[in-house]
Structures are given as structure tokens and as C-alpha cells.
Amino acid sequence: MIYSIDRFEGECAVLEHDGILTDFLRKKLPEDAHEGDLLEWSDNGWQILHDETDTRRQALAERRRQMLEGNHS
């Protein structure tokens, strides 16, 4: 399953999957994890999906740009 880091609250990370939010201990995530990162659980623990995160951030930035320009397509 793929989760996104919605936010950090103290020692917890709030992870989102299919609209469901789950608290998870921040210290159990990779040290370089940031809000908005996409994560996947495997036998080796949590892995940050860097390429997927970058693609998602670029798409959101483009959508924001279009909205600011008034192009809602």
C-alpha cells in the first residue's frame, strides 16, 4: 500500500491512504521523510517513493499555476 504523509504532529506522522488518516510514530519513518512524501511499506520497512513524490508535486504545482492564471481545465 502507498501512503502519503499528510502532516507531522509532535512525535506522530499522520499518514493518508484512500482518504483514511492514520497516526504513526514519526521515528519509525525514514529520517529524510517530509510532508507530502509518498511512502510504501515493504519487508525492509518504509521506503520513500521519490520519483512518484516528485511527479505528484510537479502535477500539483502545475494545477496551482493554472488556477492562478484562471485556466481551470
Predicted model as a PDB file, atoms N, CA, C, CB and O in Angstrom, pLDDT in the B-factor column:
MODEL        1                                                                  
ATOM      1  N   MET A   1       0.826  -1.183   0.000  1.00 90.00           N  
ATOM      2  CA  MET A   1       0.000   0.000   0.000  1.00 90.00           C  
ATOM      3  C   MET A   1       0.868   1.244   0.000  1.00 90.00           C  
ATOM      4  CB  MET A   1      -0.938   0.000   1.197  1.00 90.00           C  
ATOM      5  O   MET A   1       1.964   1.266   0.559  1.00 90.00           O  
ATOM      6  N   ILE A   2       0.348   2.273  -0.641  1.00 94.00           N  
ATOM      7  CA  ILE A   2       1.069   3.544  -0.703  1.00 94.00           C  
ATOM      8  C   ILE A   2       0.342   4.550   0.184  1.00 94.00           C  
ATOM      9  CB  ILE A   2       1.177   4.069  -2.180  1.00 94.00           C  
ATOM     10  O   ILE A   2      -0.880   4.688   0.126  1.00 94.00           O  
ATOM     11  N   TYR A   3       1.113   5.239   0.995  1.00 97.00           N  
ATOM     12  CA  TYR A   3       0.601   6.255   1.905  1.00 97.00           C  
ATOM     13  C   TYR A   3       1.258   7.582   1.567  1.00 97.00           C  
ATOM     14  CB  TYR A   3       0.860   5.868   3.390  1.00 97.00           C  
ATOM     15  O   TYR A   3       2.351   7.613   1.001  1.00 97.00           O  
ATOM     16  N   SER A   4       0.597   8.668   1.909  1.00 97.00           N  
ATOM     17  CA  SER A   4       1.234   9.982   1.820  1.00 97.00           C  
ATOM     18  C   SER A   4       1.312  10.556   3.227  1.00 97.00           C  
ATOM     19  CB  SER A   4       0.445  10.945   0.856  1.00 97.00           C  
ATOM     20  O   SER A   4       0.453  10.298   4.070  1.00 97.00           O  
ATOM     21  N   ILE A   5       2.345  11.328   3.458  1.00 98.00           N  
ATOM     22  CA  ILE A   5       2.484  11.986   4.759  1.00 98.00           C  
ATOM     23  C   ILE A   5       1.665  13.269   4.684  1.00 98.00           C  
ATOM     24  CB  ILE A   5       4.008  12.281   5.121  1.00 98.00           C  
ATOM     25  O   ILE A   5       2.033  14.217   3.990  1.00 98.00           O  
ATOM     26  N   ASP A   6       0.557  13.284   5.404  1.00 97.00           N  
ATOM     27  CA  ASP A   6      -0.321  14.446   5.427  1.00 97.00           C  
ATOM     28  C   ASP A   6       0.313  15.568   6.247  1.00 97.00           C  
ATOM     29  CB  ASP A   6      -1.702  14.071   5.999  1.00 97.00           C  
ATOM     30  O   ASP A   6       0.342  16.725   5.828  1.00 97.00           O  
ATOM     31  N   ARG A   7       0.817  15.201   7.421  1.00 98.00           N  
ATOM     32  CA  ARG A   7       1.427  16.203   8.304  1.00 98.00           C  
ATOM     33  C   ARG A   7       2.134  15.493   9.459  1.00 98.00           C  
ATOM     34  CB  ARG A   7       0.352  17.202   8.846  1.00 98.00           C  
ATOM     35  O   ARG A   7       1.971  14.294   9.681  1.00 98.00           O  
ATOM     36  N   PHE A   8       2.920  16.282  10.178  1.00 98.00           N  
ATOM     37  CA  PHE A   8       3.553  15.815  11.405  1.00 98.00           C  
ATOM     38  C   PHE A   8       2.906  16.545  12.575  1.00 98.00           C  
ATOM     39  CB  PHE A   8       5.102  16.050  11.376  1.00 98.00           C  
ATOM     40  O   PHE A   8       2.659  17.749  12.507  1.00 98.00           O  
ATOM     41  N   GLU A   9       2.636  15.814  13.637  1.00 97.00           N  
ATOM     42  CA  GLU A   9       2.096  16.375  14.872  1.00 97.00           C  
ATOM     43  C   GLU A   9       2.925  15.843  16.024  1.00 97.00           C  
ATOM     44  CB  GLU A   9       0.582  16.023  15.053  1.00 97.00           C  
ATOM     45  O   GLU A   9       2.679  14.743  16.518  1.00 97.00           O  
ATOM     46  N   GLY A  10       3.901  16.621  16.449  1.00 96.00           N  
ATOM     47  CA  GLY A  10       4.781  16.174  17.524  1.00 96.00           C  
ATOM     48  C   GLY A  10       5.546  14.932  17.110  1.00 96.00           C  
ATOM     49  O   GLY A  10       6.260  14.941  16.107  1.00 96.00           O  
ATOM     50  N   GLU A  11       5.399  13.870  17.874  1.00 96.00           N  
ATOM     51  CA  GLU A  11       6.109  12.621  17.599  1.00 96.00           C  
ATOM     52  C   GLU A  11       5.381  11.726  16.606  1.00 96.00           C  
ATOM     53  CB  GLU A  11       6.327  11.868  18.880  1.00 96.00           C  
ATOM     54  O   GLU A  11       5.865  10.645  16.272  1.00 96.00           O  
ATOM     55  N   CYS A  12       4.221  12.169  16.135  1.00 97.00           N  
ATOM     56  CA  CYS A  12       3.430  11.360  15.206  1.00 97.00           C  
ATOM     57  C   CYS A  12       3.470  11.924  13.795  1.00 97.00           C  
ATOM     58  CB  CYS A  12       1.988  11.266  15.682  1.00 97.00           C  
ATOM     59  O   CYS A  12       3.604  13.129  13.582  1.00 97.00           O  
ATOM     60  N   ALA A  13       3.350  11.023  12.852  1.00 97.00           N  
ATOM     61  CA  ALA A  13       3.139  11.382  11.463  1.00 97.00           C  
ATOM     62  C   ALA A  13       1.714  10.955  11.135  1.00 97.00           C  
ATOM     63  CB  ALA A  13       4.204  10.704  10.500  1.00 97.00           C  
ATOM     64  O   ALA A  13       1.298   9.848  11.475  1.00 97.00           O  
ATOM     65  N   VAL A  14       0.974  11.828  10.479  1.00 98.00           N  
ATOM     66  CA  VAL A  14      -0.376  11.485  10.050  1.00 98.00           C  
ATOM     67  C   VAL A  14      -0.259  11.034   8.596  1.00 98.00           C  
ATOM     68  CB  VAL A  14      -1.384  12.707  10.215  1.00 98.00           C  
ATOM     69  O   VAL A  14       0.070  11.822   7.709  1.00 98.00           O  
ATOM     70  N   LEU A  15      -0.536   9.747   8.370  1.00 97.00           N  
ATOM     71  CA  LEU A  15      -0.429   9.154   7.039  1.00 97.00           C  
ATOM     72  C   LEU A  15      -1.821   9.008   6.453  1.00 97.00           C  
ATOM     73  CB  LEU A  15       0.293   7.779   7.090  1.00 97.00           C  
ATOM     74  O   LEU A  15      -2.782   8.725   7.168  1.00 97.00           O  
ATOM     75  N   GLU A  16      -1.923   9.206   5.127  1.00 97.00           N  
ATOM     76  CA  GLU A  16      -3.207   9.098   4.443  1.00 97.00           C  
ATOM     77  C   GLU A  16      -3.135   8.011   3.395  1.00 97.00           C  
ATOM     78  CB  GLU A  16      -3.608  10.437   3.803  1.00 97.00           C  
ATOM     79  O   GLU A  16      -2.159   7.909   2.651  1.00 97.00           O  
ATOM     80  N   HIS A  17      -4.184   7.193   3.342  1.00 96.00           N  
ATOM     81  CA  HIS A  17      -4.335   6.165   2.309  1.00 96.00           C  
ATOM     82  C   HIS A  17      -5.821   6.047   1.992  1.00 96.00           C  
ATOM     83  CB  HIS A  17      -3.736   4.779   2.775  1.00 96.00           C  
ATOM     84  O   HIS A  17      -6.625   5.744   2.873  1.00 96.00           O  
ATOM     85  N   ASP A  18      -6.179   6.282   0.752  1.00 95.00           N  
ATOM     86  CA  ASP A  18      -7.578   6.199   0.315  1.00 95.00           C  
ATOM     87  C   ASP A  18      -8.517   7.029   1.184  1.00 95.00           C  
ATOM     88  CB  ASP A  18      -8.034   4.756   0.318  1.00 95.00           C  
ATOM     89  O   ASP A  18      -9.628   6.598   1.495  1.00 95.00           O  
ATOM     90  N   GLY A  19      -8.067   8.218   1.573  1.00 95.00           N  
ATOM     91  CA  GLY A  19      -8.901   9.115   2.362  1.00 95.00           C  
ATOM     92  C   GLY A  19      -8.954   8.820   3.840  1.00 95.00           C  
ATOM     93  O   GLY A  19      -9.616   9.535   4.592  1.00 95.00           O  
ATOM     94  N   ILE A  20      -8.264   7.777   4.272  1.00 97.00           N  
ATOM     95  CA  ILE A  20      -8.256   7.412   5.690  1.00 97.00           C  
ATOM     96  C   ILE A  20      -6.939   7.872   6.308  1.00 97.00           C  
ATOM     97  CB  ILE A  20      -8.452   5.872   5.878  1.00 97.00           C  
ATOM     98  O   ILE A  20      -5.861   7.566   5.800  1.00 97.00           O  
ATOM     99  N   LEU A  21      -7.044   8.607   7.409  1.00 97.00           N  
ATOM    100  CA  LEU A  21      -5.867   9.106   8.114  1.00 97.00           C  
ATOM    101  C   LEU A  21      -5.507   8.180   9.259  1.00 97.00           C  
ATOM    102  CB  LEU A  21      -6.106  10.529   8.635  1.00 97.00           C  
ATOM    103  O   LEU A  21      -6.380   7.713   9.992  1.00 97.00           O  
ATOM    104  N   THR A  22      -4.203   7.914   9.410  1.00 96.00           N  
ATOM    105  CA  THR A  22      -3.695   7.028  10.444  1.00 96.00           C  
ATOM    106  C   THR A  22      -2.479   7.672  11.091  1.00 96.00           C  
ATOM    107  CB  THR A  22      -3.342   5.634   9.863  1.00 96.00           C  
ATOM    108  O   THR A  22      -1.597   8.168  10.390  1.00 96.00           O  
ATOM    109  N   ASP A  23      -2.418   7.671  12.412  1.00 97.00           N  
ATOM    110  CA  ASP A  23      -1.240   8.159  13.130  1.00 97.00           C  
ATOM    111  C   ASP A  23      -0.187   7.065  13.172  1.00 97.00           C  
ATOM    112  CB  ASP A  23      -1.611   8.615  14.566  1.00 97.00           C  
ATOM    113  O   ASP A  23      -0.498   5.887  13.351  1.00 97.00           O  
ATOM    114  N   PHE A  24       1.057   7.471  13.004  1.00 95.00           N  
ATOM    115  CA  PHE A  24       2.170   6.530  13.012  1.00 95.00           C  
ATOM    116  C   PHE A  24       3.351   7.225  13.665  1.00 95.00           C  
ATOM    117  CB  PHE A  24       2.524   6.038  11.565  1.00 95.00           C  
ATOM    118  O   PHE A  24       3.542   8.426  13.472  1.00 95.00           O  
ATOM    119  N   LEU A  25       4.144   6.498  14.430  1.00 96.00           N  
ATOM    120  CA  LEU A  25       5.299   7.106  15.092  1.00 96.00           C  
ATOM    121  C   LEU A  25       6.290   7.644  14.061  1.00 96.00           C  
ATOM    122  CB  LEU A  25       5.993   6.085  16.014  1.00 96.00           C  
ATOM    123  O   LEU A  25       6.755   6.924  13.178  1.00 96.00           O  
ATOM    124  N   ARG A  26       6.590   8.915  14.203  1.00 96.00           N  
ATOM    125  CA  ARG A  26       7.490   9.593  13.261  1.00 96.00           C  
ATOM    126  C   ARG A  26       8.863   8.929  13.217  1.00 96.00           C  
ATOM    127  CB  ARG A  26       7.640  11.067  13.640  1.00 96.00           C  
ATOM    128  O   ARG A  26       9.470   8.829  12.150  1.00 96.00           O  
ATOM    129  N   LYS A  27       9.357   8.474  14.371  1.00 96.00           N  
ATOM    130  CA  LYS A  27      10.692   7.891  14.428  1.00 96.00           C  
ATOM    131  C   LYS A  27      10.798   6.569  13.669  1.00 96.00           C  
ATOM    132  CB  LYS A  27      11.091   7.681  15.861  1.00 96.00           C  
ATOM    133  O   LYS A  27      11.906   6.094  13.421  1.00 96.00           O  
ATOM    134  N   LYS A  28       9.667   5.968  13.298  1.00 95.00           N  
ATOM    135  CA  LYS A  28       9.670   4.724  12.536  1.00 95.00           C  
ATOM    136  C   LYS A  28       9.769   4.968  11.028  1.00 95.00           C  
ATOM    137  CB  LYS A  28       8.418   3.928  12.847  1.00 95.00           C  
ATOM    138  O   LYS A  28       9.962   4.029  10.256  1.00 95.00           O  
ATOM    139  N   LEU A  29       9.636   6.223  10.616  1.00 97.00           N  
ATOM    140  CA  LEU A  29       9.739   6.581   9.201  1.00 97.00           C  
ATOM    141  C   LEU A  29      11.188   6.921   8.853  1.00 97.00           C  
ATOM    142  CB  LEU A  29       8.806   7.773   8.866  1.00 97.00           C  
ATOM    143  O   LEU A  29      11.990   7.161   9.755  1.00 97.00           O  
ATOM    144  N   PRO A  30      11.537   6.947   7.582  1.00 96.00           N  
ATOM    145  CA  PRO A  30      12.890   7.364   7.203  1.00 96.00           C  
ATOM    146  C   PRO A  30      13.180   8.772   7.721  1.00 96.00           C  
ATOM    147  CB  PRO A  30      13.063   7.313   5.668  1.00 96.00           C  
ATOM    148  O   PRO A  30      12.294   9.625   7.748  1.00 96.00           O  
ATOM    149  N   GLU A  31      14.415   9.005   8.128  1.00 94.00           N  
ATOM    150  CA  GLU A  31      14.809  10.304   8.684  1.00 94.00           C  
ATOM    151  C   GLU A  31      14.542  11.458   7.740  1.00 94.00           C  
ATOM    152  CB  GLU A  31      16.264  10.289   9.043  1.00 94.00           C  
ATOM    153  O   GLU A  31      14.223  12.562   8.182  1.00 94.00           O  
ATOM    154  N   ASP A  32      14.669  11.215   6.437  1.00 96.00           N  
ATOM    155  CA  ASP A  32      14.519  12.297   5.464  1.00 96.00           C  
ATOM    156  C   ASP A  32      13.094  12.422   4.919  1.00 96.00           C  
ATOM    157  CB  ASP A  32      15.477  12.084   4.320  1.00 96.00           C  
ATOM    158  O   ASP A  32      12.880  13.050   3.882  1.00 96.00           O  
ATOM    159  N   ALA A  33      12.121  11.825   5.615  1.00 97.00           N  
ATOM    160  CA  ALA A  33      10.723  11.910   5.190  1.00 97.00           C  
ATOM    161  C   ALA A  33      10.168  13.302   5.474  1.00 97.00           C  
ATOM    162  CB  ALA A  33       9.871  10.838   5.899  1.00 97.00           C  
ATOM    163  O   ALA A  33      10.435  13.889   6.523  1.00 97.00           O  
ATOM    164  N   HIS A  34       9.389  13.820   4.518  1.00 96.00           N  
ATOM    165  CA  HIS A  34       8.797  15.153   4.634  1.00 96.00           C  
ATOM    166  C   HIS A  34       7.301  15.082   4.358  1.00 96.00           C  
ATOM    167  CB  HIS A  34       9.478  16.145   3.662  1.00 96.00           C  
ATOM    168  O   HIS A  34       6.812  14.127   3.754  1.00 96.00           O  
ATOM    169  N   GLU A  35       6.585  16.104   4.809  1.00 96.00           N  
ATOM    170  CA  GLU A  35       5.169  16.200   4.494  1.00 96.00           C  
ATOM    171  C   GLU A  35       4.989  16.157   2.979  1.00 96.00           C  
ATOM    172  CB  GLU A  35       4.553  17.495   5.089  1.00 96.00           C  
ATOM    173  O   GLU A  35       5.727  16.808   2.239  1.00 96.00           O  
ATOM    174  N   GLY A  36       4.015  15.393   2.531  1.00 96.00           N  
ATOM    175  CA  GLY A  36       3.750  15.267   1.104  1.00 96.00           C  
ATOM    176  C   GLY A  36       4.446  14.094   0.449  1.00 96.00           C  
ATOM    177  O   GLY A  36       4.092  13.723  -0.670  1.00 96.00           O  
ATOM    178  N   ASP A  37       5.428  13.499   1.111  1.00 97.00           N  
ATOM    179  CA  ASP A  37       6.124  12.346   0.536  1.00 97.00           C  
ATOM    180  C   ASP A  37       5.182  11.155   0.432  1.00 97.00           C  
ATOM    181  CB  ASP A  37       7.358  11.978   1.380  1.00 97.00           C  
ATOM    182  O   ASP A  37       4.306  10.964   1.276  1.00 97.00           O  
ATOM    183  N   LEU A  38       5.374  10.363  -0.609  1.00 98.00           N  
ATOM    184  CA  LEU A  38       4.662   9.100  -0.762  1.00 98.00           C  
ATOM    185  C   LEU A  38       5.548   7.995  -0.202  1.00 98.00           C  
ATOM    186  CB  LEU A  38       4.289   8.827  -2.262  1.00 98.00           C  
ATOM    187  O   LEU A  38       6.746   7.945  -0.482  1.00 98.00           O  
ATOM    188  N   LEU A  39       4.950   7.113   0.587  1.00 97.00           N  
ATOM    189  CA  LEU A  39       5.674   6.032   1.250  1.00 97.00           C  
ATOM    190  C   LEU A  39       5.046   4.696   0.904  1.00 97.00           C  
ATOM    191  CB  LEU A  39       5.691   6.236   2.772  1.00 97.00           C  
ATOM    192  O   LEU A  39       3.848   4.598   0.638  1.00 97.00           O  
ATOM    193  N   GLU A  40       5.888   3.666   0.916  1.00 96.00           N  
ATOM    194  CA  GLU A  40       5.390   2.310   0.729  1.00 96.00           C  
ATOM    195  C   GLU A  40       6.032   1.415   1.777  1.00 96.00           C  
ATOM    196  CB  GLU A  40       5.686   1.789  -0.711  1.00 96.00           C  
ATOM    197  O   GLU A  40       7.222   1.539   2.069  1.00 96.00           O  
ATOM    198  N   TRP A  41       5.241   0.519   2.336  1.00 91.00           N  
ATOM    199  CA  TRP A  41       5.730  -0.436   3.324  1.00 91.00           C  
ATOM    200  C   TRP A  41       6.185  -1.695   2.592  1.00 91.00           C  
ATOM    201  CB  TRP A  41       4.629  -0.767   4.387  1.00 91.00           C  
ATOM    202  O   TRP A  41       5.486  -2.197   1.712  1.00 91.00           O  
ATOM    203  N   SER A  42       7.352  -2.199   2.958  1.00 89.00           N  
ATOM    204  CA  SER A  42       7.837  -3.464   2.409  1.00 89.00           C  
ATOM    205  C   SER A  42       8.502  -4.247   3.533  1.00 89.00           C  
ATOM    206  CB  SER A  42       8.831  -3.229   1.220  1.00 89.00           C  
ATOM    207  O   SER A  42       8.514  -3.807   4.683  1.00 89.00           O  
ATOM    208  N   ASP A  43       9.046  -5.390   3.200  1.00 90.00           N  
ATOM    209  CA  ASP A  43       9.760  -6.198   4.201  1.00 90.00           C  
ATOM    210  C   ASP A  43      10.939  -5.444   4.810  1.00 90.00           C  
ATOM    211  CB  ASP A  43      10.255  -7.499   3.571  1.00 90.00           C  
ATOM    212  O   ASP A  43      11.373  -5.760   5.918  1.00 90.00           O  
ATOM    213  N   ASN A  44      11.456  -4.452   4.093  1.00 89.00           N  
ATOM    214  CA  ASN A  44      12.591  -3.657   4.562  1.00 89.00           C  
ATOM    215  C   ASN A  44      12.151  -2.418   5.335  1.00 89.00           C  
ATOM    216  CB  ASN A  44      13.455  -3.245   3.388  1.00 89.00           C  
ATOM    217  O   ASN A  44      12.985  -1.588   5.699  1.00 89.00           O  
ATOM    218  N   GLY A  45      10.857  -2.285   5.586  1.00 91.00           N  
ATOM    219  CA  GLY A  45      10.346  -1.119   6.297  1.00 91.00           C  
ATOM    220  C   GLY A  45       9.784  -0.095   5.326  1.00 91.00           C  
ATOM    221  O   GLY A  45       9.476  -0.417   4.178  1.00 91.00           O  
ATOM    222  N   TRP A  46       9.653   1.136   5.792  1.00 95.00           N  
ATOM    223  CA  TRP A  46       9.108   2.215   4.974  1.00 95.00           C  
ATOM    224  C   TRP A  46      10.134   2.698   3.959  1.00 95.00           C  
ATOM    225  CB  TRP A  46       8.650   3.378   5.856  1.00 95.00           C  
ATOM    226  O   TRP A  46      11.304   2.894   4.287  1.00 95.00           O  
ATOM    227  N   GLN A  47       9.688   2.886   2.737  1.00 96.00           N  
ATOM    228  CA  GLN A  47      10.536   3.425   1.672  1.00 96.00           C  
ATOM    229  C   GLN A  47       9.854   4.666   1.106  1.00 96.00           C  
ATOM    230  CB  GLN A  47      10.794   2.357   0.545  1.00 96.00           C  
ATOM    231  O   GLN A  47       8.651   4.652   0.846  1.00 96.00           O  
ATOM    232  N   ILE A  48      10.615   5.730   0.918  1.00 97.00           N  
ATOM    233  CA  ILE A  48      10.082   6.918   0.262  1.00 97.00           C  
ATOM    234  C   ILE A  48      10.093   6.670  -1.239  1.00 97.00           C  
ATOM    235  CB  ILE A  48      10.908   8.198   0.632  1.00 97.00           C  
ATOM    236  O   ILE A  48      11.111   6.260  -1.795  1.00 97.00           O  
ATOM    237  N   LEU A  49       8.976   6.914  -1.888  1.00 97.00           N  
ATOM    238  CA  LEU A  49       8.871   6.767  -3.340  1.00 97.00           C  
ATOM    239  C   LEU A  49       9.217   8.119  -3.962  1.00 97.00           C  
ATOM    240  CB  LEU A  49       7.427   6.283  -3.775  1.00 97.00           C  
ATOM    241  O   LEU A  49       8.334   8.920  -4.269  1.00 97.00           O  
ATOM    242  N   HIS A  50      10.505   8.356  -4.141  1.00 97.00           N  
ATOM    243  CA  HIS A  50      10.992   9.663  -4.575  1.00 97.00           C  
ATOM    244  C   HIS A  50      10.449  10.070  -5.938  1.00 97.00           C  
ATOM    245  CB  HIS A  50      12.498   9.662  -4.613  1.00 97.00           C  
ATOM    246  O   HIS A  50       9.980  11.198  -6.094  1.00 97.00           O  
ATOM    247  N   ASP A  51      10.498   9.190  -6.924  1.00 97.00           N  
ATOM    248  CA  ASP A  51      10.036   9.535  -8.267  1.00 97.00           C  
ATOM    249  C   ASP A  51       8.545   9.848  -8.262  1.00 97.00           C  
ATOM    250  CB  ASP A  51      10.335   8.394  -9.250  1.00 97.00           C  
ATOM    251  O   ASP A  51       8.119  10.833  -8.865  1.00 97.00           O  
ATOM    252  N   GLU A  52       7.754   9.029  -7.595  1.00 96.00           N  
ATOM    253  CA  GLU A  52       6.313   9.240  -7.532  1.00 96.00           C  
ATOM    254  C   GLU A  52       5.980  10.533  -6.782  1.00 96.00           C  
ATOM    255  CB  GLU A  52       5.631   8.044  -6.857  1.00 96.00           C  
ATOM    256  O   GLU A  52       5.065  11.260  -7.165  1.00 96.00           O  
ATOM    257  N   THR A  53       6.728  10.813  -5.712  1.00 96.00           N  
ATOM    258  CA  THR A  53       6.529  12.051  -4.954  1.00 96.00           C  
ATOM    259  C   THR A  53       6.832  13.254  -5.832  1.00 96.00           C  
ATOM    260  CB  THR A  53       7.416  12.071  -3.691  1.00 96.00           C  
ATOM    261  O   THR A  53       6.063  14.216  -5.848  1.00 96.00           O  
ATOM    262  N   ASP A  54       7.947  13.216  -6.564  1.00 96.00           N  
ATOM    263  CA  ASP A  54       8.315  14.329  -7.446  1.00 96.00           C  
ATOM    264  C   ASP A  54       7.260  14.556  -8.524  1.00 96.00           C  
ATOM    265  CB  ASP A  54       9.678  14.065  -8.098  1.00 96.00           C  
ATOM    266  O   ASP A  54       6.892  15.696  -8.807  1.00 96.00           O  
ATOM    267  N   THR A  55       6.775  13.471  -9.123  1.00 95.00           N  
ATOM    268  CA  THR A  55       5.747  13.579 -10.156  1.00 95.00           C  
ATOM    269  C   THR A  55       4.483  14.209  -9.586  1.00 95.00           C  
ATOM    270  CB  THR A  55       5.431  12.197 -10.754  1.00 95.00           C  
ATOM    271  O   THR A  55       3.872  15.073 -10.216  1.00 95.00           O  
ATOM    272  N   ARG A  56       4.101  13.780  -8.411  1.00 92.00           N  
ATOM    273  CA  ARG A  56       2.900  14.320  -7.759  1.00 92.00           C  
ATOM    274  C   ARG A  56       3.071  15.794  -7.438  1.00 92.00           C  
ATOM    275  CB  ARG A  56       2.584  13.540  -6.476  1.00 92.00           C  
ATOM    276  O   ARG A  56       2.150  16.580  -7.660  1.00 92.00           O  
ATOM    277  N   ARG A  57       4.225  16.186  -6.923  1.00 93.00           N  
ATOM    278  CA  ARG A  57       4.467  17.593  -6.593  1.00 93.00           C  
ATOM    279  C   ARG A  57       4.462  18.466  -7.841  1.00 93.00           C  
ATOM    280  CB  ARG A  57       5.798  17.745  -5.860  1.00 93.00           C  
ATOM    281  O   ARG A  57       3.951  19.586  -7.811  1.00 93.00           O  
ATOM    282  N   GLN A  58       5.027  17.965  -8.937  1.00 95.00           N  
ATOM    283  CA  GLN A  58       5.021  18.720 -10.193  1.00 95.00           C  
ATOM    284  C   GLN A  58       3.605  18.904 -10.715  1.00 95.00           C  
ATOM    285  CB  GLN A  58       5.878  18.016 -11.247  1.00 95.00           C  
ATOM    286  O   GLN A  58       3.251  19.987 -11.180  1.00 95.00           O  
ATOM    287  N   ALA A  59       2.791  17.852 -10.643  1.00 93.00           N  
ATOM    288  CA  ALA A  59       1.405  17.937 -11.103  1.00 93.00           C  
ATOM    289  C   ALA A  59       0.613  18.943 -10.255  1.00 93.00           C  
ATOM    290  CB  ALA A  59       0.733  16.544 -11.049  1.00 93.00           C  
ATOM    291  O   ALA A  59      -0.182  19.716 -10.789  1.00 93.00           O  
ATOM    292  N   LEU A  60       0.831  18.931  -8.949  1.00 92.00           N  
ATOM    293  CA  LEU A  60       0.140  19.881  -8.078  1.00 92.00           C  
ATOM    294  C   LEU A  60       0.590  21.309  -8.351  1.00 92.00           C  
ATOM    295  CB  LEU A  60       0.380  19.531  -6.611  1.00 92.00           C  
ATOM    296  O   LEU A  60      -0.231  22.226  -8.347  1.00 92.00           O  
ATOM    297  N   ALA A  61       1.877  21.506  -8.587  1.00 93.00           N  
ATOM    298  CA  ALA A  61       2.391  22.840  -8.895  1.00 93.00           C  
ATOM    299  C   ALA A  61       1.789  23.349 -10.207  1.00 93.00           C  
ATOM    300  CB  ALA A  61       3.937  22.821  -8.981  1.00 93.00           C  
ATOM    301  O   ALA A  61       1.435  24.523 -10.309  1.00 93.00           O  
ATOM    302  N   GLU A  62       1.673  22.483 -11.201  1.00 93.00           N  
ATOM    303  CA  GLU A  62       1.079  22.867 -12.482  1.00 93.00           C  
ATOM    304  C   GLU A  62      -0.394  23.213 -12.298  1.00 93.00           C  
ATOM    305  CB  GLU A  62       1.239  21.736 -13.519  1.00 93.00           C  
ATOM    306  O   GLU A  62      -0.877  24.191 -12.869  1.00 93.00           O  
ATOM    307  N   ARG A  63      -1.091  22.439 -11.525  1.00 92.00           N  
ATOM    308  CA  ARG A  63      -2.512  22.714 -11.268  1.00 92.00           C  
ATOM    309  C   ARG A  63      -2.680  24.049 -10.559  1.00 92.00           C  
ATOM    310  CB  ARG A  63      -3.142  21.587 -10.427  1.00 92.00           C  
ATOM    311  O   ARG A  63      -3.571  24.825 -10.903  1.00 92.00           O  
ATOM    312  N   ARG A  64      -1.833  24.324  -9.576  1.00 93.00           N  
ATOM    313  CA  ARG A  64      -1.861  25.603  -8.864  1.00 93.00           C  
ATOM    314  C   ARG A  64      -1.607  26.757  -9.823  1.00 93.00           C  
ATOM    315  CB  ARG A  64      -0.820  25.617  -7.732  1.00 93.00           C  
ATOM    316  O   ARG A  64      -2.287  27.781  -9.772  1.00 93.00           O  
ATOM    317  N   ARG A  65      -0.614  26.579 -10.707  1.00 93.00           N  
ATOM    318  CA  ARG A  65      -0.280  27.613 -11.683  1.00 93.00           C  
ATOM    319  C   ARG A  65      -1.474  27.903 -12.581  1.00 93.00           C  
ATOM    320  CB  ARG A  65       0.932  27.191 -12.527  1.00 93.00           C  
ATOM    321  O   ARG A  65      -1.795  29.062 -12.842  1.00 93.00           O  
ATOM    322  N   GLN A  66      -2.127  26.854 -13.051  1.00 91.00           N  
ATOM    323  CA  GLN A  66      -3.283  27.022 -13.922  1.00 91.00           C  
ATOM    324  C   GLN A  66      -4.434  27.729 -13.194  1.00 91.00           C  
ATOM    325  CB  GLN A  66      -3.749  25.659 -14.446  1.00 91.00           C  
ATOM    326  O   GLN A  66      -5.117  28.578 -13.769  1.00 91.00           O  
ATOM    327  N   MET A  67      -4.633  27.373 -11.947  1.00 92.00           N  
ATOM    328  CA  MET A  67      -5.703  28.016 -11.185  1.00 92.00           C  
ATOM    329  C   MET A  67      -5.429  29.503 -10.981  1.00 92.00           C  
ATOM    330  CB  MET A  67      -5.876  27.327  -9.833  1.00 92.00           C  
ATOM    331  O   MET A  67      -6.341  30.324 -11.070  1.00 92.00           O  
ATOM    332  N   LEU A  68      -4.170  29.848 -10.706  1.00 92.00           N  
ATOM    333  CA  LEU A  68      -3.811  31.236 -10.521  1.00 92.00           C  
ATOM    334  C   LEU A  68      -3.958  32.041 -11.805  1.00 92.00           C  
ATOM    335  CB  LEU A  68      -2.402  31.338 -10.007  1.00 92.00           C  
ATOM    336  O   LEU A  68      -4.246  33.237 -11.773  1.00 92.00           O  
ATOM    337  N   GLU A  69      -3.757  31.373 -12.932  1.00 90.00           N  
ATOM    338  CA  GLU A  69      -3.901  32.035 -14.229  1.00 90.00           C  
ATOM    339  C   GLU A  69      -5.351  32.051 -14.702  1.00 90.00           C  
ATOM    340  CB  GLU A  69      -3.029  31.345 -15.267  1.00 90.00           C  
ATOM    341  O   GLU A  69      -5.667  32.676 -15.714  1.00 90.00           O  
ATOM    342  N   GLY A  70      -6.229  31.372 -13.977  1.00 83.00           N  
ATOM    343  CA  GLY A  70      -7.635  31.341 -14.335  1.00 83.00           C  
ATOM    344  C   GLY A  70      -8.002  30.284 -15.340  1.00 83.00           C  
ATOM    345  O   GLY A  70      -9.109  30.310 -15.878  1.00 83.00           O  
ATOM    346  N   ASN A  71      -7.093  29.333 -15.617  1.00 64.00           N  
ATOM    347  CA  ASN A  71      -7.344  28.241 -16.541  1.00 64.00           C  
ATOM    348  C   ASN A  71      -7.706  27.014 -15.735  1.00 64.00           C  
ATOM    349  CB  ASN A  71      -6.117  27.971 -17.450  1.00 64.00           C  
ATOM    350  O   ASN A  71      -6.817  26.341 -15.214  1.00 64.00           O  
ATOM    351  N   HIS A  72      -8.966  26.708 -15.617  1.00 58.00           N  
ATOM    352  CA  HIS A  72      -9.439  25.600 -14.764  1.00 58.00           C  
ATOM    353  C   HIS A  72      -9.634  24.303 -15.516  1.00 58.00           C  
ATOM    354  CB  HIS A  72     -10.734  25.976 -14.104  1.00 58.00           C  
ATOM    355  O   HIS A  72     -10.477  23.497 -15.122  1.00 58.00           O  
ATOM    356  N   SER A  73      -8.908  24.072 -16.555  1.00 55.00           N  
ATOM    357  CA  SER A  73      -9.087  22.848 -17.334  1.00 55.00           C  
ATOM    358  C   SER A  73      -8.374  21.677 -16.731  1.00 55.00           C  
ATOM    359  CB  SER A  73      -8.613  23.046 -18.733  1.00 55.00           C  
ATOM    360  O   SER A  73      -8.430  20.574 -17.273  1.00 55.00           O  
TER     361      SER A  73                                                      
ENDMDL                                                                          
END                                                                             
